[in-house]
Amino acid sequence: MDGDVAGNSRYPFLGIIAVLFIMLFPMLACVQDCMGVTFRVEGFIVDEQGMPIEGAAIRAWNNGSYGEPPFEFNVASDENGYFQTDNTFSYGCTSFQIDIIADSYVTQTLTYYPPANENTNELPEEITVVLQSATN
């Protein structure tokens, strides 16, 4: 009997290849549609009156991006409220968070996408974060 019987194929590896293709294609398509970019986060931390907040702790981080390791940067705002992280690389379709903590102010967490794919919540060149007083 040279004929195929259901479940008995001459080329069993073709089924395995088909299953792997079906599983991996969405990931490959996303990576191709998702440009990688090197960027940094910078801007100002101010209070509700627009006065700079010195010493605010800024943490920019993500959980990794399509095989890239996670990144995390911790910086503090200077006397002008200005801060700047080091450069990092991420894919544009992977969001990241920015946590801002300052004494006597309400903590804020922001979510952005790297500046690569024109997402609606894409990181601008510079951000200004207004912190609310914790005593109000």
C-alpha positions, -999 to +999 in steps of 0.1 A: +000+000+000+016+031-012-014+054-007-018+079+021-041+070+050-055+097+071-029+107+097-001+088+079+016+113+056+048+107+037+059+142+047+051+146+084+076+176+087+053+197+064+026+197+091+052+208+117+065+236+094+029+248+088+021+249+125+053+268+133+046+293+104+011+299+117+025+306+152+054+327+143+040+348+114+021+373+135+053+381+155+074+384+124+048+407+108+047+429+138+085+433+141+086+442+104+058+468+108+074+480+141+105+501+134+132+502+161+145+535+173+172+549+196+157+576+218+160+593+252+134+609+275+139+645+285+118+674+298+108+694+328+090+687+360+070+717+374+043+724+400+008+737+393+022+773+392+048+764+366+077+765+391+104+739+386+106+710+410+142+701+419+150+665+429+120+648+414+128+611+408+121+601+372+121+564+363+117+554+326+113+517+319+098+489+299+097+451+301+116+444+269+108+446+233+108+417+208+139+401+220+155+433+233+162+434+270+142+456+293+155+491+299+153+512+331+167+547+337+166+566+370+174+603+369+165+633+390+154+668+379+178+696+384+172+731+399+154+741+367+132+710+368+150+696+338+159+659+334+173+637+307+179+599+304+206+582+285+198+569+251+180+535+247+167+513+219+132+499+216+107+490+190+081+517+183+051+494+190+063+486+225+051+511+251+072+522+281+064+539+314+077+570+331+072+573+369+076+607+385+079+609+423+086+641+443+081+648+480+048+665+488+034+659+453+011+633+438+031+606+419+024+603+382+029+575+358+028+582+321+028+557+292+044+565+259+056+548+227+090+554+213+091+581+185+091+557+155+057+548+142+036+579+147+015+563+174-012+585+190+007+585+223+042+588+209+069+604+230+075+640+220+110+655+218+105+671+252+078+666+279+066+689+306+050+672+336+029+692+360+027+676+394-001+683+418+005+691+454-003+662+477-018+686+503-047+699+481 
